[in-house]
Amino acid sequence: MLWSALILGLLGSFHCLGMCGPIAFMLPLDRKSRSKRVFQLLSYHSGRLLTYCIMGFVFGLVGKRLNLFGFQQQLSIIIGLVMIAMILIPSKVFNRFNFSKPIYGAVAKLKSVMGIQLKKKNSSTFFSIGFLNGLLPCGLVYMAVFGAIASGSTSNGTLYMLLFGFGTIPLMTTAIYLGNFLKGQAKQRVLKVIPVFVIIIGFLFVLRGLGLGIKYISPSEMVTIEKVSSKNNCH
């Protein structure tokens, strides 16, 4: 399932441009020195990747704890169903409950800090902006976090979010250089593909949790291990 993180990052970066694009366009890159510009871009992306890795570690730890209680398969099914539901249920239904209202204040403060960082041009500016950028709320990041939880370990959770971050690098880098280069129908077509892919990933998580014995997709090893361990406990 780790491959899904990379593809989610590649496709999701089109969506992320709506939130992160304006910040990326405003990065105070050195346009005269190519070597400095490359270093600044690497610092920016390193900051984002570090944030994603921390998220992956934390939520991978949550998945690990649940796995210890024998809930990994059930968790995989639940996460898959949640991912599918978040795509199929109209956004106006979620808006009635104002789930995001409590974080508006935190996001406003985060953007304020980023605004201050954008005015600076020292060596740590780009890393700081990237790190803060990774904290901005984004639906595709939430999907990747679900994958990190379902991974069932801190190492896999960290790797899942790292691969997601790597997937966003090509488009984000292109956007920084060329601005909003993808417009009109081309952008709309890409955005239409993203929900379909999220549903596919959700469906695969459900299959993984069912343990149907399908190699690589729905392995039955976890079911077998649970049965063996329960038998040993009886003796």
N, C-alpha and C positions, 0 to 999 in steps of 0.2 A: 504493500500500500504506500510505501515511501515515494514511489514514482508519481503518485497523485498530487503530492505536495509541490513538486516541480512544475507540473502542468497547471495546477491551480494558481501558482505564482505567475506563470507566463500569461495565462488568460486573464487572471485577476488584475494584473498590472494595468490593463486597459481601464478597468473600473477604478483602480486606485488613483489614476491620474486626476479624477474628479476631486479627490481630497488632497492628494500630495502634489499634484501637478503645479498649482500656483506657487508652492514652496520651492519645488525643484526649479521652476523658471526664474525665481528670484535669487538663487544661490549666487553669491558674489565671487564667481570663478575668475581666475586670472586669465584673461583672454590673450595676453602677450606671451606668456611662457607656457609651452605645451607640457613640460615636465611638472611644473607646479599645478597645472590644471588637472593632470592625471592623478597626482597625489591628493588633491582636494576632493576629486570624485571618489577615489578609493576610501578616503576618510569618511565621507558622507555615507557611502554604502556600508562601510564597516560599522558605523554607529547604528544603522538600521538593523544589520544582521545581529549585532550584539543584543539589541532589544528583543528581536525574535527568538534568539537562543535562550535568553532568560525566560521568556514566556514559555518556550517549549519545555525547559527544565521544570518550571513550576507546575505547569499543567500535566506534564508527563509524570510528575510525582503524584499528582492527584489520581491519574490513571493507574499508577503502580499500587497505590493504597487500595483502590477498589479491586484491583486484580488479586491482591493478597486475600481478599474476602471471597474470591471466586466469582466476581461480577464482570469479568472482562468481556465475556461473550454477550451478556445482557446489555452491557454498556455500549458495545459496538452496535448492537441493534438499535438501541435508543438514540444514539448519536446519528446514525444513518437516517432514522425516521425524522429526527429534528431538522437535519439538513434539508431533507425533501420537503418537510412542512414549511420551512422558512422561505422556500422558493414558490411553492404552490399556493400558500395562503396570501391573499392580497395584503400589501403593506399598510393599507388604510385600517385593516383589522388590528395590526400591531400598534398603529398610531393612537388608537383609542385608549390604550393602556399606558401610554407615555413611559415606556420602558427606559428611554434614553434621557428623560428629563433630569434625573439626579446627576448625570455626568456632564450636563451642559456647562456648569460652573467650572468643573475641572478642565474641560476642553478649552474654555475661554482663557483660563490662566496659562494653560500649556501653550496656546497660540501666542499669548503675550510674551512669554519667555522666549519663544522661537523668534518673535519679531525683534527682540533685543539682540539675540544671537546673530540674526541676519545682518545687523548693522556693523557687526565686528568683522574683522578680516585677519584674525590671528590664526595660528596653526590648529588650535583646538575647535575653532568655530564650526567647521564642516562635520566633524565627528559629533559634536554636541547637537547640531541640527538634525543629523541622521538619527541619533539616539532618540531624541524627542519626537521626530517624525514617526518612528516606529510605534510610539504610544498612542497616536491618534486613532480614534475608533473607526473601524472599517468592517463592513460586512464580510468581505473575503478573508480578512484576518481572523474573524470569529470562526469561519469555517475551518481555517487551518488549525486554530486552537482546538476545535473539536477533534480533528485528526490527531493532534498531539496527545489529547486525553485518551483516545482510543488506542494509541500505540502501546500503552501499558507499562512504559518504563521511562526513566528520566533521559537515558541516552537516546532512545528512539524518538521521544518527544522533542528533544533538542535538535536532533537531526532532521525531523519532519519540518520544524519551523525554519531551520537553516536552509533546507532545500526550497521551501516556499520563498524565502528571502532572495535566494539566488535566482529563482525564476522571475522575480520582478526587476532584476538589474538591467537586462538588455533594453527594455522599453523605457524605464525610468532614465537611463543614461541617454538614450536617443532623444527623449523629451527635453532633457536639460540642454542638449546641443541645438535641437531644431524647434523647440517650442511645441505647440499643439499641432503636430504634423498630420495627425489622423483625424479627418473631419468627415462630415456628411454621412452618406450611406455606408461607406466602408466601416466607420466607427460603429454605426448602429448594428451592422451585421455581426461584428465581433461581440458586441455587448449582448446580443441575442443568444450567442453560443454559450456564454458563461453560465446562465441558469441551467441549461441542459447538462453541461458537464458537472455542475454541482449535484444535480439529481442523480447522475450516473455514479458519482463518488458515494453519495448517500446509499444508493442501492447496493453498491459493492460492500459498504460497511455492514449493511444488514445481512448480506450473504455470508460475510466473514463471521459474523456472530452466530449464524445458524449452524455452522460446522457441518456442512453437507458432504464433506469428503472430497470436494473439488480442489485439485492441486493448485496452489498459489492463490486461489480466489476464496475458497471456503474450506480450509483444512480442518480435519476432524481431530488433530492431535490434542488440542486444548480440552476437548470433551473427554478423550481417553485418559488424559492425565488426571482430570478431576475425578473420574470414576475409580481409577486405580488408587488415588490417595484416600478416597472415602472408604474403600474396601480395607486398606491397611489400617485405618483408624478404628474400624470395627473389631479387628483382631487385636 
